[in-house]
Amino acid sequence: MAKQERKGRGGGARRGRGRWTFGAGIAAVVVIALIVGWFAYRAQADLPGQKFADQGNLHVQTLGDPHEPYNSTPPTSGPHLPYIAPWGLHTRPIPNELQVHNLEDGGVVVQYNCTCPEVVDKLAAIVRKYPTQVVLAPYPTMTSRLALTAWTRLETLDDVDEARIERFIRAYRGIDHHTR
């Protein structure tokens, strides 16, 4: 009988240890989930540019087709033509409905509103580093001097800040936004 009592007590200790191990495992999973969540939040919070609501990716067939107004200037999402503007340097403004498709395809559009050849030269040198998915063009009706756009993101600048421009391009270039 004494042997059975000892067996019984030992089983309880093992069960207690098992519960402790299970509880510690749950606590470790919760801590890891919190750490991963915090880093994911910080990564999202540290993204460059102002975030705008996603206006979808409806295709319009022509520039004259009616559609809802864009929620930012320059636009960051919304109705667009079924084709893109060529990547690279442009000397004329790109219609909103055209440039939005570039954004949907993972592009970044760098635009300026000034008669400033020295600024355009600096911007062109940055844009030339990227053979695809970056566009440079004038945007004479925007209120800011310089604007960087990506899908749902807009950053405005008063002057060329190469580090900020490169950071914006690295953050968003190549991220496809077609609905699946």
Secondary structure as a PSIPRED ss2 file (coil, helix, strand):
# PSIPRED VFORMAT (PSIPRED V4.0)

   1 M C   1.000  0.000  0.000
   2 A H   0.000  1.000  0.000
   3 K H   0.000  1.000  0.000
   4 Q H   0.000  1.000  0.000
   5 E H   0.000  1.000  0.000
   6 R H   0.000  1.000  0.000
   7 K H   0.000  1.000  0.000
   8 G H   0.000  1.000  0.000
   9 R H   0.000  1.000  0.000
  10 G H   0.000  1.000  0.000
  11 G H   0.000  1.000  0.000
  12 G H   0.000  1.000  0.000
  13 A H   0.000  1.000  0.000
  14 R H   0.000  1.000  0.000
  15 R H   0.000  1.000  0.000
  16 G H   0.000  1.000  0.000
  17 R H   0.000  1.000  0.000
  18 G H   0.000  1.000  0.000
  19 R H   0.000  1.000  0.000
  20 W H   0.000  1.000  0.000
  21 T H   0.000  1.000  0.000
  22 F H   0.000  1.000  0.000
  23 G H   0.000  1.000  0.000
  24 A H   0.000  1.000  0.000
  25 G H   0.000  1.000  0.000
  26 I H   0.000  1.000  0.000
  27 A H   0.000  1.000  0.000
  28 A H   0.000  1.000  0.000
  29 V H   0.000  1.000  0.000
  30 V H   0.000  1.000  0.000
  31 V H   0.000  1.000  0.000
  32 I H   0.000  1.000  0.000
  33 A H   0.000  1.000  0.000
  34 L H   0.000  1.000  0.000
  35 I H   0.000  1.000  0.000
  36 V H   0.000  1.000  0.000
  37 G H   0.000  1.000  0.000
  38 W H   0.000  1.000  0.000
  39 F H   0.000  1.000  0.000
  40 A H   0.000  1.000  0.000
  41 Y H   0.000  1.000  0.000
  42 R H   0.000  1.000  0.000
  43 A H   0.000  1.000  0.000
  44 Q H   0.000  1.000  0.000
  45 A H   0.000  1.000  0.000
  46 D C   1.000  0.000  0.000
  47 L C   1.000  0.000  0.000
  48 P C   1.000  0.000  0.000
  49 G C   1.000  0.000  0.000
  50 Q E   0.000  0.000  1.000
  51 K E   0.000  0.000  1.000
  52 F C   1.000  0.000  0.000
  53 A C   1.000  0.000  0.000
  54 D C   1.000  0.000  0.000
  55 Q C   1.000  0.000  0.000
  56 G C   1.000  0.000  0.000
  57 N C   1.000  0.000  0.000
  58 L C   1.000  0.000  0.000
  59 H E   0.000  0.000  1.000
  60 V C   1.000  0.000  0.000
  61 Q C   1.000  0.000  0.000
  62 T C   1.000  0.000  0.000
  63 L C   1.000  0.000  0.000
  64 G C   1.000  0.000  0.000
  65 D C   1.000  0.000  0.000
  66 P C   1.000  0.000  0.000
  67 H C   1.000  0.000  0.000
  68 E C   1.000  0.000  0.000
  69 P C   1.000  0.000  0.000
  70 Y C   1.000  0.000  0.000
  71 N C   1.000  0.000  0.000
  72 S C   1.000  0.000  0.000
  73 T C   1.000  0.000  0.000
  74 P C   1.000  0.000  0.000
  75 P C   1.000  0.000  0.000
  76 T C   1.000  0.000  0.000
  77 S C   1.000  0.000  0.000
  78 G C   1.000  0.000  0.000
  79 P C   1.000  0.000  0.000
  80 H E   0.000  0.000  1.000
  81 L C   1.000  0.000  0.000
  82 P C   1.000  0.000  0.000
  83 Y C   1.000  0.000  0.000
  84 I C   1.000  0.000  0.000
  85 A C   1.000  0.000  0.000
  86 P C   1.000  0.000  0.000
  87 W C   1.000  0.000  0.000
  88 G E   0.000  0.000  1.000
  89 L E   0.000  0.000  1.000
  90 H C   1.000  0.000  0.000
  91 T C   1.000  0.000  0.000
  92 R C   1.000  0.000  0.000
  93 P C   1.000  0.000  0.000
  94 I C   1.000  0.000  0.000
  95 P C   1.000  0.000  0.000
  96 N H   0.000  1.000  0.000
  97 E H   0.000  1.000  0.000
  98 L H   0.000  1.000  0.000
  99 Q H   0.000  1.000  0.000
 100 V H   0.000  1.000  0.000
 101 H H   0.000  1.000  0.000
 102 N H   0.000  1.000  0.000
 103 L H   0.000  1.000  0.000
 104 E H   0.000  1.000  0.000
 105 D C   1.000  0.000  0.000
 106 G C   1.000  0.000  0.000
 107 G C   1.000  0.000  0.000
 108 V E   0.000  0.000  1.000
 109 V E   0.000  0.000  1.000
 110 V E   0.000  0.000  1.000
 111 Q E   0.000  0.000  1.000
 112 Y E   0.000  0.000  1.000
 113 N C   1.000  0.000  0.000
 114 C C   1.000  0.000  0.000
 115 T C   1.000  0.000  0.000
 116 C C   1.000  0.000  0.000
 117 P H   0.000  1.000  0.000
 118 E H   0.000  1.000  0.000
 119 V H   0.000  1.000  0.000
 120 V H   0.000  1.000  0.000
 121 D H   0.000  1.000  0.000
 122 K H   0.000  1.000  0.000
 123 L H   0.000  1.000  0.000
 124 A H   0.000  1.000  0.000
 125 A H   0.000  1.000  0.000
 126 I H   0.000  1.000  0.000
 127 V H   0.000  1.000  0.000
 128 R C   1.000  0.000  0.000
 129 K C   1.000  0.000  0.000
 130 Y C   1.000  0.000  0.000
 131 P C   1.000  0.000  0.000
 132 T C   1.000  0.000  0.000
 133 Q C   1.000  0.000  0.000
 134 V E   0.000  0.000  1.000
 135 V E   0.000  0.000  1.000
 136 L E   0.000  0.000  1.000
 137 A E   0.000  0.000  1.000
 138 P E   0.000  0.000  1.000
 139 Y C   1.000  0.000  0.000
 140 P C   1.000  0.000  0.000
 141 T C   1.000  0.000  0.000
 142 M C   1.000  0.000  0.000
 143 T C   1.000  0.000  0.000
 144 S C   1.000  0.000  0.000
 145 R C   1.000  0.000  0.000
 146 L E   0.000  0.000  1.000
 147 A E   0.000  0.000  1.000
 148 L E   0.000  0.000  1.000
 149 T E   0.000  0.000  1.000
 150 A E   0.000  0.000  1.000
 151 W C   1.000  0.000  0.000
 152 T C   1.000  0.000  0.000
 153 R E   0.000  0.000  1.000
 154 L E   0.000  0.000  1.000
 155 E E   0.000  0.000  1.000
 156 T E   0.000  0.000  1.000
 157 L E   0.000  0.000  1.000
 158 D C   1.000  0.000  0.000
 159 D C   1.000  0.000  0.000
 160 V C   1.000  0.000  0.000
 161 D C   1.000  0.000  0.000
 162 E H   0.000  1.000  0.000
 163 A H   0.000  1.000  0.000
 164 R H   0.000  1.000  0.000
 165 I H   0.000  1.000  0.000
 166 E H   0.000  1.000  0.000
 167 R H   0.000  1.000  0.000
 168 F H   0.000  1.000  0.000
 169 I H   0.000  1.000  0.000
 170 R H   0.000  1.000  0.000
 171 A H   0.000  1.000  0.000
 172 Y H   0.000  1.000  0.000
 173 R C   1.000  0.000  0.000
 174 G C   1.000  0.000  0.000
 175 I C   1.000  0.000  0.000
 176 D C   1.000  0.000  0.000
 177 H C   1.000  0.000  0.000
 178 H C   1.000  0.000  0.000
 179 T C   1.000  0.000  0.000
 180 R C   1.000  0.000  0.000
